[in-house]
Amino acid sequence: MKKQLSLFSAILVAQGVFAAGFGIYEASSRGSALGGTLVGATRDASAVYYNPANMTELTNVSVMVGATMINPFCDCKVDGVTQPKMNSGWFCDPTFYLVVPLPFDLAFGLGGYSEAGLGTTYGDTWALAGDTTETTLIQYSFNPNLAWKVTDWWSVGGGLKLSYIYFDNKKRPYFGVPGTSLKSELEGDDYSIGYDFATDFKITKKLSFGVVYRSQIKHNIQGDFDINGMLMGYPYAAIGGQTHSDASAKLTLPQSVTAGLNYDATEKWRLGAVVTWTEWSSVDDINFKIPARTPTGGTCGYKLPLKWRDSFRFGFGTEYDFAEDWTARLGYVFDLDPTNSKHATTMLPAGDRHILSFGLGWNILKNLRWDVGYGLIVMDCEPRTVRVRETGQSFRFECDNAFSHLISTSVSYAF
């Protein structure tokens, strides 16, 4: 079971790092370049994610495969002292989509994509190693959907989501205590099921409106806990500490509602806007159940309070066909931070996010398109007070120059 226990993941690291909470929204290269503004009208196989009701727009079997490479990094200070830079390297977030038109104005779709993730790497010697040295949370959804074109102007869709989540957290308990060199690792995974429901309205021939609801997904993560090293000059195991045990934790991926408008200003120029509400308040705390005995006779389990609040995400995008086979795209996203300043953790740097993006689309053939895009996440970091559980010490944690590069590509084909 080792290599399994999940809570937070590529949210800050692979896929979706520096996204508010631990949400990931990089579902396609075109969608990311447009700030996610494909909810009212998608026009390709990524409708499986952006709005399943839009699958009825497609008249041919359509597929899309792609990936986003993500590199988050920032400068760190603890109590005013500069620390090693947080840089988790490059991570890959793959996506795939398939849409098949069916008789009776139905359409079937299948998608694979990430909706949550987290990743931070600070190193073993920074001042808050007692809180975390490295955290990875990776979530992936497999999502079959069915859509129905009820009338010429109204479609509905929805389906189930099989969610897989993986969590790994490393830290150095009692870091800074003389004669102590403990290292611990908490790891695990889980599968669970959620669902989505969507609708789309063609208000006019040029203006469309869509809404997507995504349910909560409750995960019960099961895995392992390991701790080894010296505590105040004595081997941890020799003074009664249990070095290995099972571990578990419950994590709820929050429900959300996304609404978007798309407008065809001209035959070549298109505009979009989107807003997402996410119930981050459902992530109240994470209760790590770790029955391993400590030298004092207690257990290693603990509750990590978060007390997050609900938040909004706003996106705007435009694309223009500047040549017969070429399209240029621009987007902007403002992502509000849901975290609570009184309950901070270095697993997740806090602050609102701005995402600036652009991209290109090339119609290689009539039914074959290649998209590329780039996004820059700029984070408005806010200082936080972090309390290290084992020692009871509190530190002022600051991030600066927090950015993330997003490089994406995808290929779409209509049979």
N, C-alpha and C positions, 0 to 999 in steps of 0.2 A: 504494500500500500504506500510505500515511500514514493515520493514523487507524486503526491496527490494531497491536497487539502486546500481549498481555494476560497478566497475571499475577494482579494483585489488583484488585478493583473495588469495586463498591458494597458492600463490607464496610465499613463505616465511613462510608459516604456513602450514596448512593442505596442502597436495599435492603440491609438487614442491617447497617448500620453499627453498630459497637460490639457485634458478635456475636463469640464466641470464635473465634479463627483468622480465617477469612474466610467462615464458613458463614452462610447465610441460611435462616430457617425460617418466614418470614411467608408461608405458602402460601394462607391464606384468612382472611377477617375473623373468622369463627367460630372457626377453629382457633387463630388468634393470641390471641383473647380467652380461650381455654381452655388456654393454655400448651402448645399442640401435642398435647393429649391426645385424639386421635381415631384412634389406631392400632388399638385393640381393636374399636371400632365408630365408623364415620364417618357414615353415614346421609345423605350427599349426594355430589355429583359430585367434591368434593375428595378422595375416596377414591383417585383416580388418583395423588395425591401421598402422602397419609398412610398408605394401605395398599391397594394395588391389589386384594388379595384381597377387600376389603370391597365392591367394585363389585357382587358378586353379591347384596348386600342390596337393590339398587335394582330395582324392577319396571317402571319407566317410563324412557323416554329422558329424561336429566337433563342440564342445562347449568348452569354457574356462571361468571360473569365478575366480576372485582373488581380492586382495586388497594390498595396500601398506600403512603401518603406518609410519608417518613422524614426527620427533621431531626436530625443529630448535632452536638454542639458540646461544647467543653471549654476550660478555662483552661490555659495552658501556661507553664512556667518552664524556663529553660536556665541552669544554674549559678546558680540562685537568683534570676535576673532575669526579671521578668514579660514575657511575649511577647504579640503579638496573639492574640486568641482564635481557636481552631480552630473554624470554622463553615462547613460546606460547603453550607448552604442546604437546600432541600427537594428530595427526589427521589421519583420514582414507580416502584413495583415492580408491574407488571401481572400478572394471572393469569387463566387460562381453563381450563375443564374440560368434557369431554363424556363421558357414559357411556351406552352403548346395550346393553340386555339382548338376548341372542341365544338361539336354541334350544339344547336340551341342557344347560341350567343354565350357560351361558357368558355372559360380558359383555365388551364391548370398551370401552376408555377412551382418551381422548386428552387430554393436558394440556400447558400451557405455563406455566413458572414459573422463578424464579431459585433456585439452590442455593448460590451463592457470590458474593461481591462485596466491594468495598472502596472507600472514598473519604475522602480527607483534603485539606483546603485550609488552608495556613498563611500564604500570602503570600510575596512576594519579599524581604522585608527582615527576616525573623525570624532568630535566631541560628543555626539549623540549616538554613538554605537550601541549604547544601552537601550535605545528606542528601536532602531533598525539599522542594519548595514545594507541589506538588499531585500527588496520585495517585488514579487512578480504575481500578477493575477491575470489569467487568460480565460476569456469566455468565448464560446463559439456556438452559433445557432444553426440548426438545420430546419428549414422552414418550408413545408409544402402548403400551398394555398390554392383556393378555388375562387374564381370570380364569375359574376353573371352581369351581363348587360341588360338591365331591367327595361330601359327605354333607350331611345337614341341619345338622351341627355343625362342618363343616370345609370351608374354602375355600382355594384357592391362586391366586396371580396373579403376573404379571411382564411385563417388556417391555424394549425398547431405549430408550436416551436419546441423542438428538442434542444435543450440547452446543456452544454457541457462547460464545467468551470474547473480551473486548476489554480491552486494557490501555493506559494512558497515564500516564507519569511525567515530571514536570518538576522540574528542580532548577537550582541555580547552582553549578557546579563551582568549586572554589578560592574560595568565598565568603569575604570578609574579607581576601584577599591584596591589597595595594596595587596600584592600576591595573588591577584585574581586574573585569570585568563580564560574564562568560560566562553564557549560558543554554543548557540542553540539554533535549531532549524525546525520549523513547523511547516508541514507539507501535506497536501491532500487534494482530492477532487470529488466531483459529484455530477450526476445527471438529473435533470428535472424537466418538467413540461410546462409551457405557457401557451398563450394564443394571441392572435391579433385579429382586428376587424377594421375594415376600411370602406370608405365610400367616396365617390367622385361625381361632381355635378358640372355639366357643360352649361354655364350661365348664358353665354353667347357662343358664336362660332369661334371667337378669339379669346374668350375669358373662361377659365375653368377653376374650380375650387375642390379641394380634397381634404379629407380628415382621416387620420389613422390612430387607432387605439391599440396600445401594446400593454398586455396584462403584466401583473407581478409574476415573478418566477421565484419560488422559494427553494433554496438549496440547503441541503443538510450535508455538509462537507465532512468526509471521513478520511483520516490519514494517520500520520505518525509524528511524534515529537522526539527529538534527540538533543541532549545537552552533555557536553564533555569539557574537561579542562580542570584548572585549579581554582579553588575558592579560598581566599585568604591564606594561601600557602599550602593547602591540603588538596589532594585529589578529590574531586566532587563525589565520586562513587565511594571512596574510603570513609567519608564522614556521613554516610547515610542518604546521599542523593541518588535518585533513580535516573539513569542515563537514557532510558528509552521507554516509551509507552505509546499506546494508541492516543489519538486526539480527534476532536470533532468541533465543528462550529456551524452555526446557522447564519445564512446570509440571504436577504431578500433583494433581488434585482427589482427596482421600483417600476410601477406602472407609469405610463406616459401618454399624452395626447399631442399629436402634431397636426397642425392645420396649415394649408398653403394655397396660394393663388398663383396662377400662371397666365400670362397675357402675351398673345402674338401681336406685337406692335405693327409689324409688317411681315411680309412673306419671309424675310431674311433675319429679322430682329425679334428676339424673344426675351421676356422679363419674368422674374419669379420672386416670390417672397414666402417665407415660412416662419412659423413660431412653434416651439415645442415646450410644453409644460411637463415637468418630471417630478414625481412625488418622492423626492429624496428624503423627506421626513420619515419614510418607512425604514430608512437605514439609521435606526436610533442608536444601536450599539452592536457590537459583535462579541458574543460570549464564547470564549475559547475554553472548551472542556478538556483539560489535560490532567488525567489522574496520577501522573508521575509524582512520587514523593519528593519533597525537598528535605534538606538536612534538618530543618526545624520541625518536621513531622506534618507539614501542610501539603498542599498539592500545587502543581505548577499552573493550574488553570487560572484564568482571570477574565474580566469583562472590560472590553475597550469601548468607552463611551464616545459617541460621535455627535449625537443631537443635531443632525443636519436638518436643513429647512428646504421646502420646495423651491424650485427655481425655474427660470425661463431661459430659452436659447432662441435668438433671432438671426435669421439668415436672409441675405439678398443676393441675387445673381442675375446675370445677363449673358446671352450668347448671340453672336452675329456671324452669318455666313458671308465672309468677306471675299470668297472665291467660289468657283463652282463646286469644288470638293473639299473646301477647308472652312472650319468654324473656329472662332476665337471666343473664349469664355473668361468672365471675371466674377468673383464672389467675395462676400464679406460676412462674417459671423461674429456676433457678440454673445458670449456664453457666461452667464452669471454663476458665481461661485456659491455652492450650497453649504459649505462647511461652517462650523461653529468655532469662533475664536477662543472660546473657553475650553474646548476639547480638541486640541490639535495633536497631530501625529506626523512624523516625518515620512510616513509611507506616502503622503500626498501633499505636495506644496499647495498652499492656499492662495486664492485670488481669482478675479475675473479674467476671462480669456478673450483676445481678439484674434480672429483668423483671417488673413488676407490670402486670396488664392487666384490663380489663373490657369488656363489650359488651352489645348488645341485638339481639334478633332479632324481626322483625315479620312474621307470616304475613298478607300483604296479601290473598291469596286462598288457597284450599286448596292450590294447586300453585305459588304464587309467594311467595318469602320474600326479605326485605331484611335484611341484617346490617350493623351498624356496630360499630366497636371502637376502643379507645384503649389504647396500651401505653407505659410509661415504662421505658427502660433506664437503670439506675443502675450505673455502672462503678466498681469498686474499683481505682483506678489505683495502679500501683506505680512508683517511680522506676527509671529505667534509665540505663545508660551507653551513649551512642551514639558510635561512632567514625566520623568522616567519612573516606571512603576516600582522596580525592585529597590531603588535607593531613596525614592521620594524626592529627589532633587528636581528643581524646575530650571529651565534654560530658555533664553530668548532665541528663537530660531528665525533667521531671515534668509530669503532668497532674492537674488538680483540677476538681471540679464537672463531671465528664464525664457527660453525659446524652444521650438520644436520644428524641425524640417519635415515636410510631408511630400514625398515624391511618388506619384501614382501613374499607373498605366492599365489599360484594359483593351480587349479585343472583342468586338461584337459581330455576330453573323446571323443573318436571317435566311433560312432555307427556302 
